[in-house]
């Protein structure tokens, strides 16, 4: 009976989320609000499908753990070092000033200083998901305020980790001091996760990747996340801290994007369940009785954060319009605030009443985001009409680790490596993917930016930053994998430019069907050898080069002509024979006394196999 009820509850939760998220997205609202609204509807104050939300909340906290692991994967030491001034300068200023001002407001409302401190920092955090999505949709990630917004969000993600680690300690020692035993346990757990993970995780992932068993790789990724979280939990710290450290340890690994793509589905579902559980715990009666208080809280949150962000932007050298956009992108509350408030409620730092008020304030601020942004857009356009800004440089930051990739390369064998090296020499941000663990390891030794994973998987492409790429280069040596990758990219990114390696003429025609621009892998080398043969036979250099160029143009024309009839073998063969005779006549007319093609040798490649 219990299992039947559990199954019915799971079905209701999934169905509610499937209906709510698309509806909220259509209205221009974020998915977090859809989950919260679903929880409110299904909770004790709604239709009462769930009467004990605490059980769901306990199970769904694994989603928070996985969120912190993914955040860790994004924070490689190299990335932090390159952006350290913006991250630790602007980020620290924004969080510190916002937390102090908002915390002071909570103190004035008679909240205990520890609760005010934690809640103030939680309110100072902005929505990483919403902020980055807005910047990406408007193609503003590479702008000056877009880079500064990214740096501030990065610092907010960083500060959230120690905050979650400190909350249990603050909640458990309200009237005591920390003991050396507690400190020892905490440091021991940190050392175990750090050194154990550094020594074992890379080796384990390399071994598992070599087995080519996706389900085993998924199990290994989950073990790394949940194992690190469990160790921290046993020491009395936040389990999310362990997952975050595990993510940082793997941020520079060649398996980073594959890990992210494996964890992403679990993280998304469980994090959505977490927000549903948070929504179930909201007391609607109390909020309905205090609409003025909630509205005042929203106004204070937006005013404080917008003022601080505008000031930080101006201090960083942004124009007035771009400082306005920085404030308008990050002034709302963030989804991580719900995690902080829930943890503070769990350990008794805030009361249930204040928890509900804080959640309502953040939720309303996120709901107002589309309207507020429209108003700011109009203001910015008016300012830019009087003060036009120069176009931002595309490659101010040469390291691809700190910039969305301009190019995604699928396959880094002998063909793909040349493309990657040329991009690296020009400092153009790129990401390369290959499904061979050995190939990935070999290329990374020479400094190539390559990651392990199957480029025919949509989740891996998204994790690698394909949404930002201007160009896809498909270099896999297997024609079937090559076509699958092109077909997938064409479906996910219908307007993307795709350059693809082709094995033979039939492969070329199939790529052309998919709208890709094909490049035959041996054509260039074969023509170089052919030109050298003519030179060795005494043909003058300019004549040999001209003949090779003419042959290339003729062959490209033939390829396009055959493409129109390539599903008819007889027509392809007839087309090839006619083209061969035309080519012979062309060369005979210019050959003079030099060597030329035999009039009817019958042994040209096209006469024997017109599909090459």
N, C-alpha and C positions, 0 to 999 in steps of 0.2 A: 504493500500500500504506500509506504514511504517512497519507494523508488518511482512508483507511478506519479505521485505528487511532484517529485523532483523533476521528472521528465516533462510533465505538463508545465511547470514553472519555467524550465529552460526554453520550451517552445514559445511561451507567452513573451518572455524577455526578448528572444531573438526576433519574433514577429513584430513586436512593438518597435524595436530599434530599426528594423528594415523599413518600416513605414515612416517613422519619425525623422530619420536622418535625411532621406531624399526630400521630404516636405520642407524641412528647415533650410536645407541647401537651396531649394528653389526660391525661398523667401529671402535669400541672401544672408542667412544666419549660420553660425558655425555648428559643427557636429556636436560639440560639447553641450551646447544648449539643448539639442535634441535629446541627448542621453539624460540630462537633468530633468527635462520635462517628462520624459518617459518614466523616470523614477518617481517623480511627484504623482503622476497619474496612477501608477501601479501600487504606490505605497499606502501606508495606513491612513493618510489624509486624503487619498484619492479614492479609487474604486476598491482598494483593499485586497488586491490579489496577493500581496505579500504583507504579512503582519509582523515579521521579525527580520527587518533589513540587515541587522548586525551579522547574521550568518552569511548573507551574500557579500557583504562588505569585507569580511575576513577572507573569503575565498578570492575575491576579485583584486585584493591588494597585490597579487602576483603581477597584475598588469602594470602597476606603478614600478615594481622591481624591473620589469622588462623595459619600461620607458627610460629608466635611469641607465640601463645597460646600453641602449641605443644612443643616448646622449653621450655616454663615455666613448662610444665608437667614433663620434664626430670630433672629439677633442684630442687630436694627436699633439704631442709635445711640439712638433715643428709648427703646427698651425698656431698654437698659443704663442710661441716665440715670435712669429712674424707679426702678430697682431697685438702684442703685449701692451703697447701704449694705449690703443683705443679700448682694448678689453679691460685692463686694470685701471686706466685713467678715467675714461668716460663712464665705464660700467660701475666702478666703485662709487664715483660721485653721485650717479643717478640713484643707485640702491640706497646708499647711506643717507642722502638728503631726504628721499621719499620716505624711507622707513622712519627717520626721526620725526618728520612732520606728521605722518599718519599715526605713528605710535604715540605722539604727544596728544593727538586728538582722542585716541582710545584711553589714554591715562585720564584725560579730562572727563571721560565718560565712566570713570571709576573701574576700569579694568586693571587687574593686578599687573605690576610692571613686567613680569616675565611673560604673561600672556600678551600684553601690549607690544613687547619687543618682537615676539614671534609673529603675531598677527600683522604688525607693521611691515616686517620684511616680506611676509606673504603677499600683502597688498601691493608692495613695491614691485613685485614680479609681474611681467607682462606675458602675453600669450605668444610663445615661440611659433606655434603652429599657425596661428592667425596672422601674425606679423610677417613671417616669411612667405606665406601664401599670398598675402596682399602685394608684397614687393615683387614676387615672381610674376603674378598675373599682370602687373603694370610695367614689367620689364625695368624695374628700378633697383635691382640688387646690385648692379654695377655703379649706381650713382653714388655721390659722396654721402648723402644721408642714408642710402641703403646700406653701404658698408659700415657706417657708424651704428645704425640700428642692429645690424648683424652682430657687431662687437658687443653691444650692450646686452643683447639677448644671450650671447655666449657667456658673459659674466654672470647673468642671472641664473643660467643653468648651473654654473659652477658654484655660486653661493647657495643654491638650493640644497646641494649635497651635504655640506657641513651643517646646514640648518636642520635637516632631517636627522642627522646624527646627534645633534645637541638636544633636540626636543625631548627624547626619552630621559636624558640625564637631568634636564631642568624640571621635568614633571615628577621625577622620582625623588628629588632632593629639595623640596620647597623650603624646608627649615633645617637642612643639614648641609654639611660640606661633603665633597666627593672623597671617597676613600681611595687609598693607594691600590687596593685590590681591584676596584672597578677600573681604575686607570690602567692597571697591568693587563687585565682581561681585554680591554679595548685595544691597547697597543699590540698585544699578542695576536689578536684576530686580524688587525690591519697587516701585520708582518706576514702572517700565514697566507692571507689572500694575495698579497703583493708578490712575495717571493715564490710561493707555490704556483701561482698563476704564471709568473714569468718563466719559470723553469719547465712547467708541465704543459700549459695550454697550447703553446706553439707546436711542440712536438706531437701532442695528441692530435691536433687538427691536421698536421702534415700527414700523419699515418692514416687518419680516417679519410682524408681527401684522396689519398692514393687508392683506396678501395673502390672509388667511384660508386658508392652507395649513398644516395641522397638522404634516405631515412636515418642512416647512422650518423651522418653529419648533423642532421637536425637534432638528434638525441644528444650529440656531443655539445652542441650550442646550448641547449636547454640545461644540460648538466653544468656547464661553466657558469651560467647565469644563476640558477637556483642553488648550486653548491656554494658559491661565493656569498649569496644572500643568507643562506642557512648559517654559515660560520659567523657572520656578523650578528645575526639574531641571537645565537648562543652566547655571545659576549655582551648582550644587552644593548647593542647599537642598532641603528636602522638597517634592515636587510637591504634596502635600496643602495646604501653606501657600498656594500660588497659588490653588488651588480655594477655599480658605476666604476669602481676600481677595475673590475674585470674588463669592462668595455674600454677603458683607457689603455690597459695593457695590450689590447688587441687593435688599437686604433691605427697603428702603423703596420699591421699585419697584412699580408696579401689576401687573407681570408675575410677582411673587414666587410666588404659589400655582400659576400655570400652569407656571412653571419647575420647581417642586418636584414637581408631578404628572408632568411629562415625565421627570424624572431618576429618580424613585422606582423604577420597575420595573428600570432598569439597575442602580441602586445596590443594590437588594435582592438581585438575582441574583448580581452580581459580589462583593458583600460576603459572601454565603453561600458562594460559591466560595473566597473568601479564608480563611474559617474552616475550610472543608473542607481546604484546603491546609495550614493551621496544624496541624490534627489529624493529617494524614499525616506531618508532621515530628516528632511526639511519639514519644519512645523509651519504649515500654511496659515493656520489660525493665528499664530503669533505675528507673522509678517503682515497678514491682512489687518491686524489690529494696530500696526505701526507703520503705515505707508509713509508718513512724514519722516520718520526716522530713517527708513531705507533710502528714500529719495535724498535726504541730507547726506547720508553716507556715500551714495553714488556721486553726488556733486562734489563732495570733499575729495574723493579718490581721483576724479577726473581733473579737478582744478590743480591739486598738488602735483600729480604726475605730469600733467601737460606743462605746468610752469617750470618744473625741474628739467624736463626733457628739452624744452625750448631754450632754457639757459645753457644747458650742456651743449646743445647744438651750436649756439652762437659762440660759446667759448672755444669750440672745436673748429671754428672758421666757416660754418655753414652760412648761407644767405638766409634772410628772414623767411622766405618762402619754403626753403628746404628744412629749416629748423621747425617751421609749422608742420611740415609733413612728418618729420621725425616724431614730434609730439603726438600727432594724430594717428600714427601707426602703432605706438607703444603705450598710449595712456590708459588703455583698458586693462582690466584685471586679466590674470592668466589662469589656464587650467591647472597649473602647478599649485596655485593658491588653495584649491580644493584639497589637494593632497596635504599641504601644510596644516590647514585648518582641521582636517580630520585627524591628523596625528596629534595636534595640540589638544583636541577634544578627548582623544583616547587616553592621554596621560594626565588629563585634568588641568591643563594650563588655561583653557577657556571653558566657560559654562556652555550648556546645551543651547541656551537662549542666544548667547553672543555668537556661537558657531552658526546658528541659523541666520542671524542677521548678516554676518560676514559673507556667507555663501550667497545670500540674496543680493548683496551689494555687488559682488563680483559678477554674478549672473546677469544682473540688469545692465551693468556696464558693457558686457559682451553683446547683449541683445541690441544695445543702442549703437554699436559700432558702425553698421552700414550707413545709418542716417548721419552720424557725426562725420564720417569720412567724406560723404557727398558734400557736406557744407564746407569742409576744409579744402576739398578739391576746387570748389568755386573760388574760395579766397586765394588759393595759391595761383590759379590762372590769372586772377586780377593783378597779383603782385608781379608775376613773371612777365605780364604784358608791359609793365613799366621798367622791369629789371631783367632782361633776358640773360639766361645762363649759358655758358659755353658747353658744348657736348662733352661728356665725360670720356676720358681715355678708356679703351677697352682692356688694356693689359697693364694697368698700374701695378698690379700685384702679379709677378710672373709665376709664382709657385701655384701649381694647380690645386694644392691642398687647401689653399685659402680662397679659391675662386671657383665658381661653378664651371664645369668643363665645357669648352667650346666644341670639342670633338670627342666622340666615343668610338673607340677602335675595338672591333670584335675579332679576336684571334691575333696572336703575336708570334707567329712562326717567322720564317725568313722574310716573308712578304710584309707582314704587319710591323715587324721591328723597324724596317726602313722608314715607314710612315711615322712611327712613334719618335724615332730619333730626329727626323726632320722637324717635327712639331716642337720637340724639346729644345732644339737648337734655336728656334725662333721664339722660345718662351711663350708658346701658345698653350693654355691649359687644356689638358686632355685626360681621359681615363681609358685604359685598355683592360679588356676582359679576356680570359682564356680558361677553358675547362680542364686543362692539363696542369696538375699541381707541379710536375717536374719542370714544365716549360715556364710557369710563373716564377718558380724559385730561381731558375737560371737567369731570366731576364732581370729580376729584381736585384741580383748581385751587381749588375752594371748600372744600377740607379734608375731603371725604368719605372714609370708609374703604372703598375699593372696589378690586377687583383684576380683572385681565383673565383671562378663562377661560370655558369652556362649562359652565354649571351642570348639564348633563345627563350629565356624566362623573363616575363614582364616585370615581376617583382624585383629581380636583380637589376634590370635596366633602370627602373625608377630609383633604387637605392644608390646606383652609381651616378645619379644626377642627369639621366637622359632627358629629363624635362627641360633642362637648360641648354642642351646641346644644339648647335646650329648645323652640325654635319655628323653623319654616321659613316664610318669606313668599315666595310665587312671584309675581313681578310682570312676567314677560316678556310682551310684547304679541303674540307669535305663539302662537295656541292650540295648535298641534302641539308646539312646544317646551315650552310650559307643561305640557301633559299628560305629555310625556316626563320632565320634571323631577319632577313629582309622582309618577309611576309608579316612578321610580328611588328617590326618597326613601322612598316607602312600602315598597319592597322592602328597602332597606338599613337603614331605621330604622322598623320596623313600628309602634312605639308613639309616634312623633313626632306633634306637633300641626302641621298644615299649613294655612295660610291662603293662598288662591290667587285671583289676579285672573281674572275670567271675561269673555269677549267677549259671549256671548249665552246664551239659555236652554239650547240644546243643549250648549254648553260647560259650563254649570253642572251639568247632569245627569251628564256624563261625569266631572267632578271629584267629584261626590257618590258616584259608583260607586267611586272610589279612596279614599274616606274623607277627602277634603279639605273644608274649609269655604270655599265660594266667595263672592266679592264681585264683583258686576257693576260693571264699570268706570265706566259712565255713569249708573247708577241714582240715586246721590245728587245729582249735578248736575242731572239731568233733573227730579227732584222739587223741587229748589230753584227752578228756572226756572218749573215749574208753579205753585208757591206764589206766586211773584212775579206771574205772569199773573193769578191769581185776585185778588190785591191790587189790581192795576191796573184790574181790571174792577169794583171796588167791594165785593168780599167782605170782611167784617171780618177783621182779622188772626187772631183766635182761631179763627174758623170756618175760614179758609183753612188754618191750621196743623193743625186737627183733621181736615179733609178729606184733607190730604196724608198724615197719619199713618195714617188709615183705609185710604187707597189702598195705602200701603206694606204694611200688615198683610195686606190682601186679596191683594196680588200675591205676597207670600211664601207664603201659604197655597195659592194657585193653583200656584205653582212646585213645592211639595212634592206636591200632588195629581197634577200632570202628570208628575212624576218617576216615579210608579208605573206609568205607561202610555206613557212617552216613546218607546218603540220601535213604537208603534201610532199612525200619523199621524191616522187618523180619530178615535180616542179622544181625542187631544190637542186636535183642533179642536173636538169636541163639548164637551169639558171647558172650553175657553176661552169658548165661546158661553154656556154656562150661568153661568159665573163673571161674564161681562160683564153679563148680565141681573140677577144678584144685586147687583152693584155699583151699577147704575143705580137699582134699587129702594131700596138703602140711602141713596144721596144724595138721591133724590127725597123720601124721608120726612123728611129734615132740611133740605131746601133752603129751605123757606118761600117768600118772595118773591124770594130771591136767584137768581142765575144757576145753572143746573145742567146736567147732561148731557141731550142729546136722547134721548127714549125708545128710538128705534130708528135711530140715525144710521147704524149699520153701518160706520162708518169708524174704530172704535177700532183701535189697533195689534194687539190680540189677535185681532180678527176677520179681519185680513188676513194676519198672520204670527204664529201662536201660539208660535213658537220664539224670539222676541226676548227 
